[in-house]
Amino acid sequence: MSDKESCPKPKQHPAHMCQLKHEGRIEEIDKHSAQPKFVCNRCRAKADSEDYLCNPRPL
């Protein structure tokens, strides 16, 4: 996992998209990105809620 894909605080954020991707939890990624409203400035992942991103901003 590259620095851009790794979560800077993985213990505080076990369900961030970058961590889910790293662990291969594709079904959870799909579940949390069905209607994305936010994008991560760090890894560019998209999610329905900013709670699933390390450095979120609205789309």
Residue frames as qw, qx, qy, qz and C-alpha x, y, z in Angstrom:
[[0.000, 0.892, 0.452, 0.000, 0.00, 0.00, 0.00],
 [0.417, 0.440, -0.023, 0.795, 1.46, 3.35, -0.99],
 [0.161, -0.199, -0.433, 0.864, 1.55, 6.40, 1.31],
 [0.317, -0.029, -0.197, -0.927, -1.32, 7.93, -0.68],
 [0.643, -0.216, -0.606, -0.416, -3.44, 4.83, -0.10],
 [0.501, -0.194, -0.739, 0.407, -2.59, 4.21, 3.54],
 [0.370, -0.838, -0.313, -0.251, -4.60, 5.70, 6.35],
 [0.220, 0.597, -0.447, 0.628, -2.54, 8.05, 8.54],
 [0.356, -0.309, 0.605, -0.642, -4.45, 6.87, 11.66],
 [0.519, -0.016, -0.777, -0.357, -5.55, 3.26, 10.96],
 [0.225, -0.196, -0.859, 0.417, -6.33, 2.42, 14.60],
 [0.207, 0.334, 0.360, -0.846, -8.80, 5.32, 14.80],
 [0.571, 0.429, -0.137, -0.687, -10.36, 4.54, 11.42],
 [0.439, -0.130, 0.883, 0.102, -10.72, 0.77, 10.86],
 [0.536, 0.535, 0.653, -0.026, -13.45, 1.25, 8.23],
 [0.141, 0.735, -0.224, -0.624, -11.82, 3.87, 6.01],
 [0.819, 0.535, -0.007, -0.206, -11.98, 3.07, 2.32],
 [0.344, 0.697, -0.626, 0.058, -8.18, 2.84, 2.05],
 [0.332, -0.344, 0.828, -0.294, -8.10, 0.27, 4.86],
 [0.803, 0.247, 0.417, -0.347, -11.01, -1.69, 3.39],
 [0.685, 0.660, -0.276, -0.137, -9.21, -1.73, 0.02],
 [0.066, 0.623, -0.762, 0.163, -5.97, -2.85, 1.65],
 [0.457, -0.138, 0.814, -0.331, -7.81, -5.73, 3.34],
 [0.123, -0.010, -0.853, -0.508, -9.70, -6.67, 0.15],
 [0.179, 0.421, 0.766, -0.451, -13.13, -6.02, 1.68],
 [0.016, 0.109, 0.547, 0.830, -14.77, -5.20, -1.66],
 [0.225, -0.598, -0.739, -0.213, -18.38, -5.78, -0.55],
 [0.316, -0.701, -0.376, 0.517, -17.98, -3.20, 2.21],
 [0.199, -0.246, 0.272, 0.909, -16.40, -0.73, -0.22],
 [0.087, -0.333, -0.693, -0.634, -19.36, -1.15, -2.56],
 [0.300, -0.670, -0.671, 0.104, -21.79, -0.75, 0.34],
 [0.310, -0.704, -0.207, 0.604, -20.24, 2.54, 1.49],
 [0.125, -0.369, 0.358, 0.848, -19.78, 4.06, -1.97],
 [0.320, 0.489, 0.795, 0.161, -23.13, 3.37, -3.68],
 [0.131, 0.898, 0.327, 0.263, -24.07, 7.07, -3.75],
 [0.615, -0.144, -0.181, 0.754, -20.82, 8.94, -3.11],
 [0.045, -0.963, -0.232, -0.129, -20.99, 12.48, -1.80],
 [0.343, -0.867, 0.333, 0.138, -17.37, 12.82, -0.62],
 [0.823, 0.447, -0.254, 0.243, -13.91, 12.15, -2.03],
 [0.729, -0.571, 0.039, 0.375, -10.67, 11.63, -0.10],
 [0.218, 0.940, -0.258, -0.052, -8.00, 14.24, -0.82],
 [0.416, -0.592, 0.684, 0.088, -5.39, 11.64, 0.13],
 [0.408, -0.086, 0.881, 0.222, -6.27, 8.49, -1.85],
 [0.314, 0.146, -0.427, -0.836, -9.11, 9.76, -4.11],
 [0.065, -0.292, -0.954, 0.012, -11.57, 7.12, -2.85],
 [0.363, -0.291, -0.181, -0.866, -15.24, 8.12, -2.96],
 [0.163, -0.227, -0.902, 0.330, -17.77, 7.40, -0.23],
 [0.245, -0.690, -0.582, -0.354, -21.34, 8.09, 0.81],
 [0.487, -0.863, -0.131, 0.003, -20.18, 9.53, 4.14],
 [0.233, 0.811, -0.433, 0.317, -17.06, 11.45, 5.11],
 [0.701, -0.543, 0.412, -0.210, -16.67, 9.03, 8.03],
 [0.950, 0.088, 0.267, 0.135, -15.16, 6.47, 5.62],
 [0.615, 0.660, -0.060, 0.428, -12.39, 8.76, 4.35],
 [0.656, -0.267, -0.232, 0.666, -9.11, 10.00, 5.87],
 [0.153, -0.336, 0.029, 0.929, -9.16, 13.48, 4.37],
 [0.291, 0.572, 0.753, 0.144, -12.67, 14.07, 2.97],
 [0.098, 0.287, -0.066, -0.951, -14.11, 16.90, 0.91],
 [0.609, 0.483, 0.463, -0.425, -17.53, 17.16, -0.74],
 [0.510, 0.211, 0.655, 0.516, -17.82, 16.10, -4.36]]
